[in-house]
Amino acid sequence: MILGSLGRRPDKEAAYRQLKSHLATMGVAIAIIRVIPYVLHYVNKENELKLEF
């Protein structure tokens, strides 16, 4: 019953294309996450934020 509701497996070429696109998306997300601290540090350095109490 459960196995009957599953669709057919995609061919290898389609699976590799989807894997490639998912890996590219994940790579871009990781790159953005890695770059954000450097950008924030640069922006903070330019503005010279000083907290005086």
ModelCIF file with pLDDT and N, C-alpha, C, O atoms, coordinates in Angstrom:
data_MODEL
#
_entry.id   MODEL 
#
_entity.id                         1 
_entity.type                       polymer 
_entity.pdbx_number_of_molecules   1 
#
_entity_poly.entity_id                      1 
_entity_poly.type                           'polypeptide(L)' 
_entity_poly.nstd_linkage                   no 
_entity_poly.nstd_monomer                   no 
_entity_poly.pdbx_seq_one_letter_code       MILGSLGRRPDKEAAYRQLKSHLATMGVAIAIIRVIPYVLHYVNKENELKLEF 
_entity_poly.pdbx_seq_one_letter_code_can   MILGSLGRRPDKEAAYRQLKSHLATMGVAIAIIRVIPYVLHYVNKENELKLEF 
_entity_poly.pdbx_strand_id                 A 
#
loop_
_entity_poly_seq.entity_id 
_entity_poly_seq.num 
_entity_poly_seq.mon_id 
_entity_poly_seq.hetero 
1 1  MET n 
1 2  ILE n 
1 3  LEU n 
1 4  GLY n 
1 5  SER n 
1 6  LEU n 
1 7  GLY n 
1 8  ARG n 
1 9  ARG n 
1 10 PRO n 
1 11 ASP n 
1 12 LYS n 
1 13 GLU n 
1 14 ALA n 
1 15 ALA n 
1 16 TYR n 
1 17 ARG n 
1 18 GLN n 
1 19 LEU n 
1 20 LYS n 
1 21 SER n 
1 22 HIS n 
1 23 LEU n 
1 24 ALA n 
1 25 THR n 
1 26 MET n 
1 27 GLY n 
1 28 VAL n 
1 29 ALA n 
1 30 ILE n 
1 31 ALA n 
1 32 ILE n 
1 33 ILE n 
1 34 ARG n 
1 35 VAL n 
1 36 ILE n 
1 37 PRO n 
1 38 TYR n 
1 39 VAL n 
1 40 LEU n 
1 41 HIS n 
1 42 TYR n 
1 43 VAL n 
1 44 ASN n 
1 45 LYS n 
1 46 GLU n 
1 47 ASN n 
1 48 GLU n 
1 49 LEU n 
1 50 LYS n 
1 51 LEU n 
1 52 GLU n 
1 53 PHE n 
#
_struct_asym.id          A 
_struct_asym.entity_id   1 
#
loop_
_ma_qa_metric.id 
_ma_qa_metric.mode 
_ma_qa_metric.name 
_ma_qa_metric.software_group_id 
_ma_qa_metric.type 
1 global pLDDT . pLDDT 
2 local  pLDDT . pLDDT 
#
_ma_qa_metric_global.metric_id      1 
_ma_qa_metric_global.metric_value   83.02 
_ma_qa_metric_global.model_id       1 
_ma_qa_metric_global.ordinal_id     1 
#
loop_
_ma_qa_metric_local.label_asym_id 
_ma_qa_metric_local.label_comp_id 
_ma_qa_metric_local.label_seq_id 
_ma_qa_metric_local.metric_id 
_ma_qa_metric_local.metric_value 
_ma_qa_metric_local.model_id 
_ma_qa_metric_local.ordinal_id 
A MET 1  2 50.00 1 1  
A ILE 2  2 64.00 1 2  
A LEU 3  2 61.00 1 3  
A GLY 4  2 64.00 1 4  
A SER 5  2 67.00 1 5  
A LEU 6  2 69.00 1 6  
A GLY 7  2 74.00 1 7  
A ARG 8  2 79.00 1 8  
A ARG 9  2 79.00 1 9  
A PRO 10 2 79.00 1 10 
A ASP 11 2 90.00 1 11 
A LYS 12 2 92.00 1 12 
A GLU 13 2 93.00 1 13 
A ALA 14 2 92.00 1 14 
A ALA 15 2 91.00 1 15 
A TYR 16 2 95.00 1 16 
A ARG 17 2 95.00 1 17 
A GLN 18 2 95.00 1 18 
A LEU 19 2 95.00 1 19 
A LYS 20 2 97.00 1 20 
A SER 21 2 97.00 1 21 
A HIS 22 2 97.00 1 22 
A LEU 23 2 98.00 1 23 
A ALA 24 2 98.00 1 24 
A THR 25 2 98.00 1 25 
A MET 26 2 98.00 1 26 
A GLY 27 2 98.00 1 27 
A VAL 28 2 98.00 1 28 
A ALA 29 2 98.00 1 29 
A ILE 30 2 98.00 1 30 
A ALA 31 2 97.00 1 31 
A ILE 32 2 97.00 1 32 
A ILE 33 2 97.00 1 33 
A ARG 34 2 96.00 1 34 
A VAL 35 2 94.00 1 35 
A ILE 36 2 92.00 1 36 
A PRO 37 2 88.00 1 37 
A TYR 38 2 88.00 1 38 
A VAL 39 2 87.00 1 39 
A LEU 40 2 85.00 1 40 
A HIS 41 2 84.00 1 41 
A TYR 42 2 84.00 1 42 
A VAL 43 2 82.00 1 43 
A ASN 44 2 79.00 1 44 
A LYS 45 2 72.00 1 45 
A GLU 46 2 64.00 1 46 
A ASN 47 2 64.00 1 47 
A GLU 48 2 64.00 1 48 
A LEU 49 2 58.00 1 49 
A LYS 50 2 61.00 1 50 
A LEU 51 2 54.00 1 51 
A GLU 52 2 58.00 1 52 
A PHE 53 2 56.00 1 53 
#
loop_
_atom_site.group_PDB 
_atom_site.id 
_atom_site.type_symbol 
_atom_site.label_atom_id 
_atom_site.label_alt_id 
_atom_site.label_comp_id 
_atom_site.label_asym_id 
_atom_site.label_entity_id 
_atom_site.label_seq_id 
_atom_site.pdbx_PDB_ins_code 
_atom_site.Cartn_x 
_atom_site.Cartn_y 
_atom_site.Cartn_z 
_atom_site.occupancy 
_atom_site.B_iso_or_equiv 
_atom_site.pdbx_formal_charge 
_atom_site.auth_seq_id 
_atom_site.auth_comp_id 
_atom_site.auth_asym_id 
_atom_site.auth_atom_id 
_atom_site.pdbx_PDB_model_num 
ATOM 1   N N  . MET A 1 1  ? 0.812  -1.191 0.000   1.00 50.00 ? 1  MET A N  1 
ATOM 2   C CA . MET A 1 1  ? 0.000  0.000  0.000   1.00 50.00 ? 1  MET A CA 1 
ATOM 3   C C  . MET A 1 1  ? 0.862  1.264  0.000   1.00 50.00 ? 1  MET A C  1 
ATOM 4   O O  . MET A 1 1  ? 0.632  2.183  -0.787  1.00 50.00 ? 1  MET A O  1 
ATOM 5   N N  . ILE A 1 2  ? 1.853  1.300  0.890   1.00 64.00 ? 2  ILE A N  1 
ATOM 6   C CA . ILE A 1 2  ? 2.711  2.479  0.969   1.00 64.00 ? 2  ILE A CA 1 
ATOM 7   C C  . ILE A 1 2  ? 3.598  2.573  -0.265  1.00 64.00 ? 2  ILE A C  1 
ATOM 8   O O  . ILE A 1 2  ? 3.769  3.651  -0.834  1.00 64.00 ? 2  ILE A O  1 
ATOM 9   N N  . LEU A 1 3  ? 4.158  1.451  -0.673  1.00 61.00 ? 3  LEU A N  1 
ATOM 10  C CA . LEU A 1 3  ? 5.045  1.482  -1.822  1.00 61.00 ? 3  LEU A CA 1 
ATOM 11  C C  . LEU A 1 3  ? 4.299  1.799  -3.115  1.00 61.00 ? 3  LEU A C  1 
ATOM 12  O O  . LEU A 1 3  ? 4.885  2.350  -4.046  1.00 61.00 ? 3  LEU A O  1 
ATOM 13  N N  . GLY A 1 4  ? 3.049  1.465  -3.178  1.00 64.00 ? 4  GLY A N  1 
ATOM 14  C CA . GLY A 1 4  ? 2.270  1.751  -4.367  1.00 64.00 ? 4  GLY A CA 1 
ATOM 15  C C  . GLY A 1 4  ? 2.019  3.230  -4.568  1.00 64.00 ? 4  GLY A C  1 
ATOM 16  O O  . GLY A 1 4  ? 1.798  3.673  -5.695  1.00 64.00 ? 4  GLY A O  1 
ATOM 17  N N  . SER A 1 5  ? 2.048  4.009  -3.482  1.00 67.00 ? 5  SER A N  1 
ATOM 18  C CA . SER A 1 5  ? 1.782  5.440  -3.606  1.00 67.00 ? 5  SER A CA 1 
ATOM 19  C C  . SER A 1 5  ? 3.023  6.225  -4.039  1.00 67.00 ? 5  SER A C  1 
ATOM 20  O O  . SER A 1 5  ? 2.920  7.379  -4.456  1.00 67.00 ? 5  SER A O  1 
ATOM 21  N N  . LEU A 1 6  ? 4.187  5.597  -3.939  1.00 69.00 ? 6  LEU A N  1 
ATOM 22  C CA . LEU A 1 6  ? 5.399  6.270  -4.380  1.00 69.00 ? 6  LEU A CA 1 
ATOM 23  C C  . LEU A 1 6  ? 5.468  6.285  -5.902  1.00 69.00 ? 6  LEU A C  1 
ATOM 24  O O  . LEU A 1 6  ? 5.040  5.341  -6.567  1.00 69.00 ? 6  LEU A O  1 
ATOM 25  N N  . GLY A 1 7  ? 6.011  7.368  -6.437  1.00 74.00 ? 7  GLY A N  1 
ATOM 26  C CA . GLY A 1 7  ? 6.127  7.461  -7.882  1.00 74.00 ? 7  GLY A CA 1 
ATOM 27  C C  . GLY A 1 7  ? 7.327  6.677  -8.385  1.00 74.00 ? 7  GLY A C  1 
ATOM 28  O O  . GLY A 1 7  ? 8.049  6.043  -7.615  1.00 74.00 ? 7  GLY A O  1 
ATOM 29  N N  . ARG A 1 8  ? 7.514  6.733  -9.647  1.00 79.00 ? 8  ARG A N  1 
ATOM 30  C CA . ARG A 1 8  ? 8.667  6.050  -10.225 1.00 79.00 ? 8  ARG A CA 1 
ATOM 31  C C  . ARG A 1 8  ? 9.933  6.799  -9.881  1.00 79.00 ? 8  ARG A C  1 
ATOM 32  O O  . ARG A 1 8  ? 9.918  8.017  -9.701  1.00 79.00 ? 8  ARG A O  1 
ATOM 33  N N  . ARG A 1 9  ? 11.017 6.076  -9.791  1.00 79.00 ? 9  ARG A N  1 
ATOM 34  C CA . ARG A 1 9  ? 12.302 6.701  -9.515  1.00 79.00 ? 9  ARG A CA 1 
ATOM 35  C C  . ARG A 1 9  ? 12.737 7.503  -10.747 1.00 79.00 ? 9  ARG A C  1 
ATOM 36  O O  . ARG A 1 9  ? 12.541 7.057  -11.878 1.00 79.00 ? 9  ARG A O  1 
ATOM 37  N N  . PRO A 1 10 ? 13.326 8.684  -10.530 1.00 79.00 ? 10 PRO A N  1 
ATOM 38  C CA . PRO A 1 10 ? 13.800 9.451  -11.686 1.00 79.00 ? 10 PRO A CA 1 
ATOM 39  C C  . PRO A 1 10 ? 15.037 8.781  -12.288 1.00 79.00 ? 10 PRO A C  1 
ATOM 40  O O  . PRO A 1 10 ? 15.744 8.036  -11.610 1.00 79.00 ? 10 PRO A O  1 
ATOM 41  N N  . ASP A 1 11 ? 15.279 9.053  -13.540 1.00 90.00 ? 11 ASP A N  1 
ATOM 42  C CA . ASP A 1 11 ? 16.468 8.486  -14.152 1.00 90.00 ? 11 ASP A CA 1 
ATOM 43  C C  . ASP A 1 11 ? 17.720 9.160  -13.569 1.00 90.00 ? 11 ASP A C  1 
ATOM 44  O O  . ASP A 1 11 ? 17.634 10.215 -12.939 1.00 90.00 ? 11 ASP A O  1 
ATOM 45  N N  . LYS A 1 12 ? 18.858 8.546  -13.784 1.00 92.00 ? 12 LYS A N  1 
ATOM 46  C CA . LYS A 1 12 ? 20.091 9.026  -13.159 1.00 92.00 ? 12 LYS A CA 1 
ATOM 47  C C  . LYS A 1 12 ? 20.455 10.433 -13.621 1.00 92.00 ? 12 LYS A C  1 
ATOM 48  O O  . LYS A 1 12 ? 20.958 11.233 -12.833 1.00 92.00 ? 12 LYS A O  1 
ATOM 49  N N  . GLU A 1 13 ? 20.211 10.731 -14.858 1.00 93.00 ? 13 GLU A N  1 
ATOM 50  C CA . GLU A 1 13 ? 20.563 12.056 -15.383 1.00 93.00 ? 13 GLU A CA 1 
ATOM 51  C C  . GLU A 1 13 ? 19.764 13.153 -14.677 1.00 93.00 ? 13 GLU A C  1 
ATOM 52  O O  . GLU A 1 13 ? 20.325 14.184 -14.306 1.00 93.00 ? 13 GLU A O  1 
ATOM 53  N N  . ALA A 1 14 ? 18.486 12.943 -14.494 1.00 92.00 ? 14 ALA A N  1 
ATOM 54  C CA . ALA A 1 14 ? 17.652 13.925 -13.804 1.00 92.00 ? 14 ALA A CA 1 
ATOM 55  C C  . ALA A 1 14 ? 18.060 14.037 -12.333 1.00 92.00 ? 14 ALA A C  1 
ATOM 56  O O  . ALA A 1 14 ? 18.076 15.131 -11.768 1.00 92.00 ? 14 ALA A O  1 
ATOM 57  N N  . ALA A 1 15 ? 18.387 12.904 -11.725 1.00 91.00 ? 15 ALA A N  1 
ATOM 58  C CA . ALA A 1 15 ? 18.812 12.923 -10.323 1.00 91.00 ? 15 ALA A CA 1 
ATOM 59  C C  . ALA A 1 15 ? 20.124 13.681 -10.168 1.00 91.00 ? 15 ALA A C  1 
ATOM 60  O O  . ALA A 1 15 ? 20.278 14.443 -9.214  1.00 91.00 ? 15 ALA A O  1 
ATOM 61  N N  . TYR A 1 16 ? 21.065 13.495 -11.074 1.00 95.00 ? 16 TYR A N  1 
ATOM 62  C CA . TYR A 1 16 ? 22.343 14.214 -11.006 1.00 95.00 ? 16 TYR A CA 1 
ATOM 63  C C  . TYR A 1 16 ? 22.152 15.711 -11.227 1.00 95.00 ? 16 TYR A C  1 
ATOM 64  O O  . TYR A 1 16 ? 22.817 16.520 -10.580 1.00 95.00 ? 16 TYR A O  1 
ATOM 65  N N  . ARG A 1 17 ? 21.252 16.088 -12.133 1.00 95.00 ? 17 ARG A N  1 
ATOM 66  C CA . ARG A 1 17 ? 20.972 17.512 -12.361 1.00 95.00 ? 17 ARG A CA 1 
ATOM 67  C C  . ARG A 1 17 ? 20.401 18.149 -11.104 1.00 95.00 ? 17 ARG A C  1 
ATOM 68  O O  . ARG A 1 17 ? 20.801 19.248 -10.719 1.00 95.00 ? 17 ARG A O  1 
ATOM 69  N N  . GLN A 1 18 ? 19.457 17.451 -10.463 1.00 95.00 ? 18 GLN A N  1 
ATOM 70  C CA . GLN A 1 18 ? 18.855 17.980 -9.245  1.00 95.00 ? 18 GLN A CA 1 
ATOM 71  C C  . GLN A 1 18 ? 19.882 18.046 -8.116  1.00 95.00 ? 18 GLN A C  1 
ATOM 72  O O  . GLN A 1 18 ? 19.905 19.019 -7.361  1.00 95.00 ? 18 GLN A O  1 
ATOM 73  N N  . LEU A 1 19 ? 20.720 17.039 -7.993  1.00 95.00 ? 19 LEU A N  1 
ATOM 74  C CA . LEU A 1 19 ? 21.771 17.044 -6.979  1.00 95.00 ? 19 LEU A CA 1 
ATOM 75  C C  . LEU A 1 19 ? 22.738 18.195 -7.213  1.00 95.00 ? 19 LEU A C  1 
ATOM 76  O O  . LEU A 1 19 ? 23.147 18.874 -6.272  1.00 95.00 ? 19 LEU A O  1 
ATOM 77  N N  . LYS A 1 20 ? 23.097 18.408 -8.468  1.00 97.00 ? 20 LYS A N  1 
ATOM 78  C CA . LYS A 1 20 ? 24.012 19.496 -8.817  1.00 97.00 ? 20 LYS A CA 1 
ATOM 79  C C  . LYS A 1 20 ? 23.415 20.857 -8.462  1.00 97.00 ? 20 LYS A C  1 
ATOM 80  O O  . LYS A 1 20 ? 24.118 21.723 -7.941  1.00 97.00 ? 20 LYS A O  1 
ATOM 81  N N  . SER A 1 21 ? 22.143 21.048 -8.735  1.00 97.00 ? 21 SER A N  1 
ATOM 82  C CA . SER A 1 21 ? 21.514 22.327 -8.418  1.00 97.00 ? 21 SER A CA 1 
ATOM 83  C C  . SER A 1 21 ? 21.382 22.512 -6.907  1.00 97.00 ? 21 SER A C  1 
ATOM 84  O O  . SER A 1 21 ? 21.555 23.622 -6.405  1.00 97.00 ? 21 SER A O  1 
ATOM 85  N N  . HIS A 1 22 ? 21.078 21.438 -6.178  1.00 97.00 ? 22 HIS A N  1 
ATOM 86  C CA . HIS A 1 22 ? 20.981 21.539 -4.723  1.00 97.00 ? 22 HIS A CA 1 
ATOM 87  C C  . HIS A 1 22 ? 22.343 21.839 -4.108  1.00 97.00 ? 22 HIS A C  1 
ATOM 88  O O  . HIS A 1 22 ? 22.432 22.630 -3.169  1.00 97.00 ? 22 HIS A O  1 
ATOM 89  N N  . LEU A 1 23 ? 23.400 21.223 -4.620  1.00 98.00 ? 23 LEU A N  1 
ATOM 90  C CA . LEU A 1 23 ? 24.743 21.493 -4.100  1.00 98.00 ? 23 LEU A CA 1 
ATOM 91  C C  . LEU A 1 23 ? 25.172 22.927 -4.402  1.00 98.00 ? 23 LEU A C  1 
ATOM 92  O O  . LEU A 1 23 ? 25.825 23.568 -3.578  1.00 98.00 ? 23 LEU A O  1 
ATOM 93  N N  . ALA A 1 24 ? 24.811 23.427 -5.569  1.00 98.00 ? 24 ALA A N  1 
ATOM 94  C CA . ALA A 1 24 ? 25.138 24.814 -5.904  1.00 98.00 ? 24 ALA A CA 1 
ATOM 95  C C  . ALA A 1 24 ? 24.399 25.773 -4.975  1.00 98.00 ? 24 ALA A C  1 
ATOM 96  O O  . ALA A 1 24 ? 24.981 26.750 -4.505  1.00 98.00 ? 24 ALA A O  1 
ATOM 97  N N  . THR A 1 25 ? 23.131 25.502 -4.710  1.00 98.00 ? 25 THR A N  1 
ATOM 98  C CA . THR A 1 25 ? 22.358 26.343 -3.795  1.00 98.00 ? 25 THR A CA 1 
ATOM 99  C C  . THR A 1 25 ? 22.959 26.312 -2.399  1.00 98.00 ? 25 THR A C  1 
ATOM 100 O O  . THR A 1 25 ? 23.075 27.353 -1.751  1.00 98.00 ? 25 THR A O  1 
ATOM 101 N N  . MET A 1 26 ? 23.340 25.132 -1.931  1.00 98.00 ? 26 MET A N  1 
ATOM 102 C CA . MET A 1 26 ? 23.935 25.011 -0.609  1.00 98.00 ? 26 MET A CA 1 
ATOM 103 C C  . MET A 1 26 ? 25.281 25.721 -0.558  1.00 98.00 ? 26 MET A C  1 
ATOM 104 O O  . MET A 1 26 ? 25.607 26.347 0.451   1.00 98.00 ? 26 MET A O  1 
ATOM 105 N N  . GLY A 1 27 ? 26.067 25.636 -1.625  1.00 98.00 ? 27 GLY A N  1 
ATOM 106 C CA . GLY A 1 27 ? 27.356 26.318 -1.684  1.00 98.00 ? 27 GLY A CA 1 
ATOM 107 C C  . GLY A 1 27 ? 27.201 27.830 -1.618  1.00 98.00 ? 27 GLY A C  1 
ATOM 108 O O  . GLY A 1 27 ? 27.974 28.508 -0.941  1.00 98.00 ? 27 GLY A O  1 
ATOM 109 N N  . VAL A 1 28 ? 26.207 28.355 -2.318  1.00 98.00 ? 28 VAL A N  1 
ATOM 110 C CA . VAL A 1 28 ? 25.961 29.803 -2.283  1.00 98.00 ? 28 VAL A CA 1 
ATOM 111 C C  . VAL A 1 28 ? 25.518 30.227 -0.890  1.00 98.00 ? 28 VAL A C  1 
ATOM 112 O O  . VAL A 1 28 ? 25.956 31.265 -0.394  1.00 98.00 ? 28 VAL A O  1 
ATOM 113 N N  . ALA A 1 29 ? 24.659 29.442 -0.253  1.00 98.00 ? 29 ALA A N  1 
ATOM 114 C CA . ALA A 1 29 ? 24.198 29.771 1.098   1.00 98.00 ? 29 ALA A CA 1 
ATOM 115 C C  . ALA A 1 29 ? 25.362 29.760 2.084   1.00 98.00 ? 29 ALA A C  1 
ATOM 116 O O  . ALA A 1 29 ? 25.457 30.649 2.931   1.00 98.00 ? 29 ALA A O  1 
ATOM 117 N N  . ILE A 1 30 ? 26.241 28.776 1.989   1.00 98.00 ? 30 ILE A N  1 
ATOM 118 C CA . ILE A 1 30 ? 27.402 28.700 2.880   1.00 98.00 ? 30 ILE A CA 1 
ATOM 119 C C  . ILE A 1 30 ? 28.334 29.876 2.632   1.00 98.00 ? 30 ILE A C  1 
ATOM 120 O O  . ILE A 1 30 ? 28.867 30.449 3.582   1.00 98.00 ? 30 ILE A O  1 
ATOM 121 N N  . ALA A 1 31 ? 28.541 30.247 1.369   1.00 97.00 ? 31 ALA A N  1 
ATOM 122 C CA . ALA A 1 31 ? 29.404 31.379 1.053   1.00 97.00 ? 31 ALA A CA 1 
ATOM 123 C C  . ALA A 1 31 ? 28.847 32.673 1.637   1.00 97.00 ? 31 ALA A C  1 
ATOM 124 O O  . ALA A 1 31 ? 29.599 33.489 2.171   1.00 97.00 ? 31 ALA A O  1 
ATOM 125 N N  . ILE A 1 32 ? 27.540 32.863 1.539   1.00 97.00 ? 32 ILE A N  1 
ATOM 126 C CA . ILE A 1 32 ? 26.921 34.071 2.091   1.00 97.00 ? 32 ILE A CA 1 
ATOM 127 C C  . ILE A 1 32 ? 27.089 34.095 3.605   1.00 97.00 ? 32 ILE A C  1 
ATOM 128 O O  . ILE A 1 32 ? 27.421 35.133 4.177   1.00 97.00 ? 32 ILE A O  1 
ATOM 129 N N  . ILE A 1 33 ? 26.862 32.962 4.254   1.00 97.00 ? 33 ILE A N  1 
ATOM 130 C CA . ILE A 1 33 ? 27.003 32.900 5.710   1.00 97.00 ? 33 ILE A CA 1 
ATOM 131 C C  . ILE A 1 33 ? 28.445 33.171 6.123   1.00 97.00 ? 33 ILE A C  1 
ATOM 132 O O  . ILE A 1 33 ? 28.685 33.796 7.156   1.00 97.00 ? 33 ILE A O  1 
ATOM 133 N N  . ARG A 1 34 ? 29.408 32.707 5.328   1.00 96.00 ? 34 ARG A N  1 
ATOM 134 C CA . ARG A 1 34 ? 30.813 32.926 5.670   1.00 96.00 ? 34 ARG A CA 1 
ATOM 135 C C  . ARG A 1 34 ? 31.244 34.368 5.437   1.00 96.00 ? 34 ARG A C  1 
ATOM 136 O O  . ARG A 1 34 ? 32.149 34.845 6.122   1.00 96.00 ? 34 ARG A O  1 
ATOM 137 N N  . VAL A 1 35 ? 30.631 35.077 4.497   1.00 94.00 ? 35 VAL A N  1 
ATOM 138 C CA . VAL A 1 35 ? 31.045 36.437 4.150   1.00 94.00 ? 35 VAL A CA 1 
ATOM 139 C C  . VAL A 1 35 ? 30.393 37.482 5.060   1.00 94.00 ? 35 VAL A C  1 
ATOM 140 O O  . VAL A 1 35 ? 30.973 38.547 5.275   1.00 94.00 ? 35 VAL A O  1 
ATOM 141 N N  . ILE A 1 36 ? 29.225 37.209 5.589   1.00 92.00 ? 36 ILE A N  1 
ATOM 142 C CA . ILE A 1 36 ? 28.487 38.194 6.390   1.00 92.00 ? 36 ILE A CA 1 
ATOM 143 C C  . ILE A 1 36 ? 29.319 38.776 7.537   1.00 92.00 ? 36 ILE A C  1 
ATOM 144 O O  . ILE A 1 36 ? 29.300 39.995 7.708   1.00 92.00 ? 36 ILE A O  1 
ATOM 145 N N  . PRO A 1 37 ? 30.049 37.986 8.334   1.00 88.00 ? 37 PRO A N  1 
ATOM 146 C CA . PRO A 1 37 ? 30.833 38.595 9.417   1.00 88.00 ? 37 PRO A CA 1 
ATOM 147 C C  . PRO A 1 37 ? 31.893 39.582 8.924   1.00 88.00 ? 37 PRO A C  1 
ATOM 148 O O  . PRO A 1 37 ? 32.132 40.603 9.568   1.00 88.00 ? 37 PRO A O  1 
ATOM 149 N N  . TYR A 1 38 ? 32.527 39.289 7.795   1.00 88.00 ? 38 TYR A N  1 
ATOM 150 C CA . TYR A 1 38 ? 33.534 40.200 7.262   1.00 88.00 ? 38 TYR A CA 1 
ATOM 151 C C  . TYR A 1 38 ? 32.906 41.515 6.815   1.00 88.00 ? 38 TYR A C  1 
ATOM 152 O O  . TYR A 1 38 ? 33.464 42.588 7.044   1.00 88.00 ? 38 TYR A O  1 
ATOM 153 N N  . VAL A 1 39 ? 31.749 41.425 6.179   1.00 87.00 ? 39 VAL A N  1 
ATOM 154 C CA . VAL A 1 39 ? 31.047 42.631 5.727   1.00 87.00 ? 39 VAL A CA 1 
ATOM 155 C C  . VAL A 1 39 ? 30.615 43.465 6.924   1.00 87.00 ? 39 VAL A C  1 
ATOM 156 O O  . VAL A 1 39 ? 30.792 44.684 6.929   1.00 87.00 ? 39 VAL A O  1 
ATOM 157 N N  . LEU A 1 40 ? 30.051 42.820 7.936   1.00 85.00 ? 40 LEU A N  1 
ATOM 158 C CA . LEU A 1 40 ? 29.628 43.550 9.127   1.00 85.00 ? 40 LEU A CA 1 
ATOM 159 C C  . LEU A 1 40 ? 30.812 44.194 9.840   1.00 85.00 ? 40 LEU A C  1 
ATOM 160 O O  . LEU A 1 40 ? 30.695 45.308 10.349  1.00 85.00 ? 40 LEU A O  1 
ATOM 161 N N  . HIS A 1 41 ? 31.940 43.511 9.880   1.00 84.00 ? 41 HIS A N  1 
ATOM 162 C CA . HIS A 1 41 ? 33.135 44.078 10.499  1.00 84.00 ? 41 HIS A CA 1 
ATOM 163 C C  . HIS A 1 41 ? 33.617 45.303 9.721   1.00 84.00 ? 41 HIS A C  1 
ATOM 164 O O  . HIS A 1 41 ? 34.006 46.309 10.314  1.00 84.00 ? 41 HIS A O  1 
ATOM 165 N N  . TYR A 1 42 ? 33.589 45.212 8.397   1.00 84.00 ? 42 TYR A N  1 
ATOM 166 C CA . TYR A 1 42 ? 34.014 46.333 7.567   1.00 84.00 ? 42 TYR A CA 1 
ATOM 167 C C  . TYR A 1 42 ? 33.081 47.530 7.746   1.00 84.00 ? 42 TYR A C  1 
ATOM 168 O O  . TYR A 1 42 ? 33.549 48.661 7.875   1.00 84.00 ? 42 TYR A O  1 
ATOM 169 N N  . VAL A 1 43 ? 31.786 47.300 7.754   1.00 82.00 ? 43 VAL A N  1 
ATOM 170 C CA . VAL A 1 43 ? 30.812 48.371 7.916   1.00 82.00 ? 43 VAL A CA 1 
ATOM 171 C C  . VAL A 1 43 ? 30.952 49.003 9.309   1.00 82.00 ? 43 VAL A C  1 
ATOM 172 O O  . VAL A 1 43 ? 30.899 50.224 9.453   1.00 82.00 ? 43 VAL A O  1 
ATOM 173 N N  . ASN A 1 44 ? 31.128 48.174 10.311  1.00 79.00 ? 44 ASN A N  1 
ATOM 174 C CA . ASN A 1 44 ? 31.270 48.665 11.672  1.00 79.00 ? 44 ASN A CA 1 
ATOM 175 C C  . ASN A 1 44 ? 32.559 49.475 11.812  1.00 79.00 ? 44 ASN A C  1 
ATOM 176 O O  . ASN A 1 44 ? 32.586 50.460 12.550  1.00 79.00 ? 44 ASN A O  1 
ATOM 177 N N  . LYS A 1 45 ? 33.606 49.083 11.128  1.00 72.00 ? 45 LYS A N  1 
ATOM 178 C CA . LYS A 1 45 ? 34.889 49.788 11.184  1.00 72.00 ? 45 LYS A CA 1 
ATOM 179 C C  . LYS A 1 45 ? 34.768 51.176 10.554  1.00 72.00 ? 45 LYS A C  1 
ATOM 180 O O  . LYS A 1 45 ? 35.365 52.134 11.044  1.00 72.00 ? 45 LYS A O  1 
ATOM 181 N N  . GLU A 1 46 ? 34.001 51.285 9.476   1.00 64.00 ? 46 GLU A N  1 
ATOM 182 C CA . GLU A 1 46 ? 33.840 52.568 8.808   1.00 64.00 ? 46 GLU A CA 1 
ATOM 183 C C  . GLU A 1 46 ? 33.017 53.544 9.650   1.00 64.00 ? 46 GLU A C  1 
ATOM 184 O O  . GLU A 1 46 ? 33.323 54.736 9.687   1.00 64.00 ? 46 GLU A O  1 
ATOM 185 N N  . ASN A 1 47 ? 31.991 53.058 10.316  1.00 64.00 ? 47 ASN A N  1 
ATOM 186 C CA . ASN A 1 47 ? 31.097 53.943 11.065  1.00 64.00 ? 47 ASN A CA 1 
ATOM 187 C C  . ASN A 1 47 ? 31.658 54.341 12.426  1.00 64.00 ? 47 ASN A C  1 
ATOM 188 O O  . ASN A 1 47 ? 31.168 55.286 13.043  1.00 64.00 ? 47 ASN A O  1 
ATOM 189 N N  . GLU A 1 48 ? 32.665 53.641 12.893  1.00 64.00 ? 48 GLU A N  1 
ATOM 190 C CA . GLU A 1 48 ? 33.260 53.927 14.192  1.00 64.00 ? 48 GLU A CA 1 
ATOM 191 C C  . GLU A 1 48 ? 32.198 54.032 15.278  1.00 64.00 ? 48 GLU A C  1 
ATOM 192 O O  . GLU A 1 48 ? 32.054 55.066 15.930  1.00 64.00 ? 48 GLU A O  1 
ATOM 193 N N  . LEU A 1 49 ? 31.474 52.966 15.456  1.00 58.00 ? 49 LEU A N  1 
ATOM 194 C CA . LEU A 1 49 ? 30.446 52.949 16.485  1.00 58.00 ? 49 LEU A CA 1 
ATOM 195 C C  . LEU A 1 49 ? 31.110 52.967 17.849  1.00 58.00 ? 49 LEU A C  1 
ATOM 196 O O  . LEU A 1 49 ? 31.924 52.102 18.172  1.00 58.00 ? 49 LEU A O  1 
ATOM 197 N N  . LYS A 1 50 ? 30.753 53.956 18.638  1.00 61.00 ? 50 LYS A N  1 
ATOM 198 C CA . LYS A 1 50 ? 31.289 54.018 19.995  1.00 61.00 ? 50 LYS A CA 1 
ATOM 199 C C  . LYS A 1 50 ? 30.133 54.093 20.973  1.00 61.00 ? 50 LYS A C  1 
ATOM 200 O O  . LYS A 1 50 ? 29.252 54.946 20.863  1.00 61.00 ? 50 LYS A O  1 
ATOM 201 N N  . LEU A 1 51 ? 30.158 53.210 21.902  1.00 54.00 ? 51 LEU A N  1 
ATOM 202 C CA . LEU A 1 51 ? 29.135 53.198 22.939  1.00 54.00 ? 51 LEU A CA 1 
ATOM 203 C C  . LEU A 1 51 ? 29.735 53.790 24.207  1.00 54.00 ? 51 LEU A C  1 
ATOM 204 O O  . LEU A 1 51 ? 30.584 53.173 24.850  1.00 54.00 ? 51 LEU A O  1 
ATOM 205 N N  . GLU A 1 52 ? 29.294 54.970 24.555  1.00 58.00 ? 52 GLU A N  1 
ATOM 206 C CA . GLU A 1 52 ? 29.796 55.611 25.763  1.00 58.00 ? 52 GLU A CA 1 
ATOM 207 C C  . GLU A 1 52 ? 28.687 55.655 26.800  1.00 58.00 ? 52 GLU A C  1 
ATOM 208 O O  . GLU A 1 52 ? 27.559 56.054 26.512  1.00 58.00 ? 52 GLU A O  1 
ATOM 209 N N  . PHE A 1 53 ? 29.021 55.248 27.986  1.00 56.00 ? 53 PHE A N  1 
ATOM 210 C CA . PHE A 1 53 ? 28.049 55.237 29.068  1.00 56.00 ? 53 PHE A CA 1 
ATOM 211 C C  . PHE A 1 53 ? 28.349 56.334 30.057  1.00 56.00 ? 53 PHE A C  1 
ATOM 212 O O  . PHE A 1 53 ? 27.634 56.486 31.047  1.00 56.00 ? 53 PHE A O  1 
#
